[in-house]
Every structure is written in C-alpha cells, then in structure tokens.
Amino acid sequence: MAYLQGVYRTLAGIAMLMALFSVSPPGLADDARISVTDADGQPLANAVVEVYFPHDASADTGVEQIAQRDAAFHPEVLAIPVMSQVAFPNEDITRHHVYSFSPAKTFNLNLYLQETPPPVRFDKPGVVVLGCNIHDHMQAFVVVSEAPFHTLTDSTGQVTLPTLPPGEHRVRVWHQRLDDSQQRWWEGHITPADHLTVPLELNATPQPRPQPSPLQQRFNEAA
C-alpha cells in the first residue's frame, strides 16, 4: 500500500509539472505570424513585411551589400532601416554602372570593375529601384524602412513576428510585382496572437528574360 501511495504521489507531481509547462507566462501569447501569397494562394518569397508599434530603441544601422554577379544583383531585394549604407561590389569581369532615379534615393555609380565605390547611404524611407546602365535587364530593390520591425518573407511566404505589445498594430506588405510603379503597399492590422494571411494581386508587367549576348549565343550553338 505504501508503495502504491508513493507511485500515486509521483504521478501527481508529474501531472502538476506538465500543467505548469503547458501554460504560457502571463502577458505572453503565441508569436504572430504573417503569410503572404498571390491571388491563387501560392506563397510569395521576398515580400517585405513592416509592423509598426510603440518602441524606444533606435534601429541598428550598418553597411549591407548588393553584389553584381553573372549580370544580376544579389540579393534582388534588400530591406534596411533608414540611415543604413549599402555597398555595391562588382564580382563580374565586365563593368557595371549602378543607378537609381527613385524619389527615396537618387544616385549614380559610374562605370567600374573591381574598384568598389564608397557605400551609398539611404536616408529616406521608401522603395529604391536599382538598375544598370550597361545591362538593361538588371534590376533590384532596396526597401528603406522606418518601422521598428521589418523583414522579408522566406521561401514559404511566411514571417514569424517577435512578441508584440498588446493591441492592434499597423502592417504593411510590399512585393515587387504588385504594380508597375513598384511603390504600392498592402496595408492592414495585426494583434499579438494573429496568424494573418495576406493575398496580393500581382499586376506588374513581368520582367523580360535577359537575352544572351552574341558571344553567349555562339557558345550555346557550339555546345
């Protein structure tokens, strides 16, 4: 009998521990999550998600990179806080001329090869569209954000948010294929326990596929 009583006490203790671990601490909820899809429900990677809420800390700024490799920008989309800098190293064997005419940042990095120009500082929020004066098909985007939280969706189109303060918070979502102006955002709201799905109607004209150079065409034909 004493043995059975000991077993019961042990089982009761285990049950109490499981109950304690199954309860979230007061004031905390499951992390909010945002899923971004197209109108057909297919996940969209590289969508920029901004969440606005009261905060005291200033955003960390630093120097990021967008490299030019194989006549393309890497990464194609970069999200940074206001006042960050971006360097544009050229890893190709041909020269590039990086530029932007966007209102949030206008600049020109004239023809260069391996001598990477000084980083460019992005001091205004907005979407900055990058191009190359030598290779018309090259395009990339720097999204300069003043939101306390901003990031890109992963390959499954999802973003897990940090623990948010109580209440409703403004959300903005951007994707390069929303429209041809590339300046339009989806706007909505989220609460700390929401799992929000954002379907985007993609109206931008698809980018033309880059045409191979005459040298590349001859190489392909020979192969």
C-alpha positions as CSV (number, residue, x, y, z in Angstrom):
1,M,0.0,0.0,0.0
2,A,2.8,2.4,0.9
3,Y,4.4,1.6,-2.4
4,L,1.2,2.4,-4.3
5,Q,0.8,5.7,-2.4
6,G,4.4,6.7,-3.4
7,V,3.6,5.9,-7.1
8,Y,0.4,8.0,-6.9
9,R,2.3,10.9,-5.4
10,T,5.0,10.7,-8.2
11,L,2.3,10.6,-10.9
12,A,0.5,13.6,-9.4
13,G,3.8,15.6,-9.3
14,I,4.4,14.8,-12.9
15,A,0.9,15.9,-13.8
16,M,1.4,19.2,-12.0
17,L,4.7,19.9,-13.8
18,M,3.1,19.2,-17.2
19,A,0.2,21.5,-16.4
20,L,2.7,24.3,-15.4
21,F,4.7,23.9,-18.6
22,S,1.6,23.9,-20.8
23,V,0.5,27.4,-19.6
24,S,2.1,30.4,-21.2
25,P,3.6,33.1,-18.9
26,P,1.1,35.9,-18.1
27,G,1.1,38.6,-20.8
28,L,2.7,36.5,-23.5
29,A,0.9,35.0,-26.5
30,D,1.9,32.8,-29.3
31,D,4.1,34.7,-31.8
32,A,2.1,36.4,-34.5
33,R,2.7,35.1,-38.0
34,I,2.1,36.6,-41.4
35,S,1.8,34.5,-44.6
36,V,2.0,36.3,-48.0
37,T,0.5,34.7,-51.1
38,D,-0.6,35.6,-54.6
39,A,-4.2,35.7,-55.5
40,D,-4.2,31.9,-56.2
41,G,-2.8,31.1,-52.7
42,Q,0.8,30.4,-53.8
43,P,3.4,31.6,-51.3
44,L,5.4,34.7,-52.2
45,A,9.1,34.8,-51.1
46,N,11.0,38.1,-50.8
47,A,7.9,40.2,-49.9
48,V,8.8,42.9,-47.4
49,V,6.7,43.0,-44.2
50,E,6.7,46.0,-41.9
51,V,5.0,46.1,-38.5
52,Y,4.6,49.4,-36.6
53,F,4.3,49.5,-32.8
54,P,5.5,51.8,-30.0
55,H,9.2,51.4,-29.3
56,D,12.1,53.2,-27.7
57,A,15.2,51.6,-29.2
58,S,16.6,53.1,-32.4
59,A,17.1,50.7,-35.3
60,D,20.6,49.2,-35.9
61,T,22.2,50.6,-39.0
62,G,25.3,49.3,-40.7
63,V,26.7,48.5,-44.1
64,E,24.9,45.9,-46.3
65,Q,25.9,44.6,-49.7
66,I,24.3,44.1,-53.1
67,A,26.8,42.3,-55.3
68,Q,26.8,42.3,-59.1
69,R,27.4,38.7,-60.2
70,D,26.6,37.0,-63.5
71,A,25.0,40.3,-64.7
72,A,22.5,40.2,-61.9
73,F,22.1,41.8,-58.5
74,H,22.4,39.7,-55.4
75,P,20.2,39.9,-53.4
76,E,17.4,41.1,-55.6
77,V,15.5,42.6,-52.7
78,L,17.1,44.1,-49.6
79,A,15.2,45.6,-46.6
80,I,17.2,48.0,-44.4
81,P,16.5,50.6,-41.7
82,V,16.7,54.3,-42.5
83,M,20.3,55.7,-42.5
84,S,21.8,52.3,-43.4
85,Q,24.5,52.1,-46.1
86,V,24.8,49.7,-49.0
87,A,28.0,48.8,-50.9
88,F,27.8,47.6,-54.5
89,P,30.8,45.3,-55.2
90,N,31.3,44.2,-58.8
91,E,32.2,40.4,-58.9
92,D,31.9,40.2,-62.7
93,I,34.6,40.6,-65.3
94,T,32.6,43.3,-67.1
95,R,31.9,46.8,-65.9
96,H,28.6,47.9,-64.4
97,H,27.0,51.3,-63.9
98,V,24.6,51.2,-60.9
99,Y,22.0,53.9,-60.6
100,S,18.6,54.8,-59.2
101,F,16.1,57.6,-60.1
102,S,13.7,56.8,-57.2
103,P,12.5,59.7,-55.1
104,A,13.7,57.9,-51.9
105,K,17.3,57.9,-53.3
106,T,18.8,59.1,-56.5
107,F,22.4,58.2,-57.2
108,N,24.9,57.1,-59.9
109,L,27.8,54.8,-59.6
110,N,29.6,55.3,-62.9
111,L,31.3,52.5,-64.8
112,Y,33.5,50.5,-62.5
113,L,35.0,47.0,-62.3
114,Q,36.8,45.8,-59.2
115,E,37.3,49.2,-57.5
116,T,34.1,49.2,-55.4
117,P,32.8,52.8,-54.9
118,P,32.1,54.0,-51.3
119,P,28.8,52.8,-49.8
120,V,25.6,54.7,-50.5
121,R,23.7,56.0,-47.5
122,F,19.9,55.6,-47.7
123,D,18.5,58.4,-45.5
124,K,14.8,58.4,-46.6
125,P,12.1,55.7,-46.2
126,G,10.7,54.2,-49.5
127,V,11.3,51.8,-52.2
128,V,14.5,52.4,-54.3
129,V,14.6,50.7,-57.7
130,L,18.1,49.9,-58.9
131,G,19.3,49.4,-62.5
132,C,22.4,49.1,-64.6
133,N,23.1,51.5,-67.5
134,I,25.0,48.7,-69.3
135,H,22.7,45.8,-68.7
136,D,19.0,46.8,-69.1
137,H,17.7,43.6,-67.6
138,M,19.4,44.1,-64.3
139,Q,17.0,45.2,-61.6
140,A,17.0,45.1,-57.8
141,F,15.2,46.9,-54.9
142,V,16.3,48.5,-51.7
143,V,13.3,48.9,-49.3
144,V,14.3,51.6,-46.7
145,S,12.1,51.2,-43.7
146,E,11.4,53.3,-40.6
147,A,9.3,50.6,-39.0
148,P,10.6,49.0,-35.7
149,F,10.2,45.6,-37.3
150,H,10.8,44.8,-41.0
151,T,11.9,41.7,-42.8
152,L,11.4,39.5,-45.9
153,T,9.2,36.5,-46.2
154,D,11.0,33.2,-46.5
155,S,10.6,30.6,-49.3
156,T,7.3,29.6,-47.9
157,G,6.0,33.1,-47.9
158,Q,6.0,33.4,-44.1
159,V,7.3,35.7,-41.4
160,T,7.2,35.0,-37.7
161,L,7.0,38.2,-35.7
162,P,8.6,38.9,-32.3
163,T,6.3,39.2,-29.3
164,L,4.2,42.3,-29.9
165,P,2.8,44.7,-27.4
166,P,-1.0,44.3,-26.6
167,G,-3.4,45.9,-29.1
168,E,-3.7,46.3,-32.8
169,H,-0.7,47.2,-34.9
170,R,-0.3,48.6,-38.4
171,V,1.1,46.2,-41.0
172,R,2.4,47.0,-44.5
173,V,3.4,44.4,-47.1
174,W,5.3,45.2,-50.4
175,H,6.2,43.0,-53.3
176,Q,8.0,44.0,-56.5
177,R,5.2,42.6,-58.7
178,L,2.3,44.5,-57.0
179,D,2.2,47.0,-59.8
180,D,4.5,48.7,-62.4
181,S,5.1,51.8,-60.2
182,Q,6.8,49.4,-57.6
183,Q,5.7,51.9,-54.9
184,R,2.4,50.4,-53.8
185,W,1.9,48.6,-50.5
186,W,-0.8,46.4,-49.0
187,E,-1.9,47.8,-45.6
188,G,-3.8,46.2,-42.7
189,H,-3.5,45.4,-39.0
190,I,-2.4,42.6,-36.7
191,T,-2.7,41.6,-33.0
192,P,-0.2,39.6,-31.0
193,A,-1.9,36.3,-31.4
194,D,-2.9,36.7,-35.1
195,H,-1.9,34.3,-37.9
196,L,-2.6,36.7,-40.8
197,T,-2.8,35.7,-44.4
198,V,-2.2,38.5,-47.0
199,P,-3.2,37.6,-50.6
200,L,-1.7,40.0,-53.1
201,E,-3.0,40.7,-56.6
202,L,0.1,41.0,-58.7
203,N,-0.5,43.4,-61.5
204,A,3.1,44.4,-62.6
205,T,4.2,43.6,-66.1
206,P,6.6,40.6,-66.0
207,Q,10.2,41.4,-66.5
208,P,11.5,40.3,-69.9
209,R,14.0,37.4,-69.8
210,P,17.6,38.7,-70.5
211,Q,18.7,37.9,-74.0
212,P,22.2,36.2,-74.3
213,S,24.9,38.3,-75.9
214,P,26.2,37.3,-79.4
215,L,29.2,35.6,-77.7
216,Q,26.9,33.6,-75.4
217,Q,24.8,32.7,-78.4
218,R,27.8,31.3,-80.3
219,F,28.9,29.4,-77.3
220,N,25.4,27.8,-76.9
221,E,25.3,26.9,-80.5
222,A,28.7,25.3,-80.4
223,A,27.8,23.3,-77.3
